[in-house]
Amino acid sequence: MLWLYGQNWFLNFSFAEINLRDLFQLHTINLSVAVWVGFIALFGIATDDGVLMGSYIHQIFEERKPTTIHDVREAVVDAGKKRVRPAMMTTAVAVIALLPVLTSTGKGADIMVPMAIPTFGGMIIQVMTIFVVPIFQAIWRERAIKMNDKKAIQIINKNDSDENN
């Protein structure tokens, strides 16, 4: 988002006779302490959504104890369906709350706008977390099941060879 703010073509149009570049005060933003504070806020909110999703998926796995890949995928989808709304609400609240900050022109706007830009842009991209965390959980859990299946097959094969000898 910081890069987009410095591009002349970004939001270079009018809506209801209001130029969006003027409304959002688009110009090149240099890295500053305020920008880094915005990044820290973004990382906190994004991590919160990831933990929200991941901890509930873990809870579902503790309850169901899936033993097949199909069961793993079903558990991940069920958990994801229950936690998409809270994660989206967190993201939406942050994005909506930052809109007045991005359009502010009063005292302190020169500090607050650069602070809000990385958080706003990151929250829009952060929606990926809602999908990435369940996918990684499914991959991790499926691998564990595959490894257990391989170990069980090796034990069975070893026992069969011991009986034949």
Steps between C-alpha positions, in 0.01 A plus 500: 500500500791734568625437148151559355473833680804622306363398157335777295246263342368355831148629579541769235130554433205684644197360677204731562718790382761424767848407382603191697869594488412823680260330742758244613793745471698268275866584471831322556528375857846446645572241766478658842430399857130556437505260203678235706241540777236435232682182399512385862125557534444304178710208622305493827160492336606248234653274764182521704294377203746218435490391863120522501481267201786268598397448862144407404625254237725346767203478737293320235787253446520434873126425510467291183844339476476440123681192369456536124584774254130543425428549872781757523364700210148484637616622843698788346207610284258483795736698723568751223130559443452582869793742522480682168239745629690610815823538301323698227335720763839581653636591159192703404504697825867590451449603137186705571656664807803609297300673224444821704867500595608470136281797404586720797657841447507651849766510768712188511387379158858522374589227752178298508455455124843338446428282804165386360619423145688173567231379737221574251679342205610201702152435635365480149766242410467333841177339386736232361573390856147375528575254221872434545490388864241224439687381191829473691325327790347246258835436330673455835233265638479300176877448505479372856233248399704389198806452720299295751362286216852438367624402846205263546571336163869463589409337832259261328759411236764443767267277701413300186869451417574396861221241487631358171848455645 
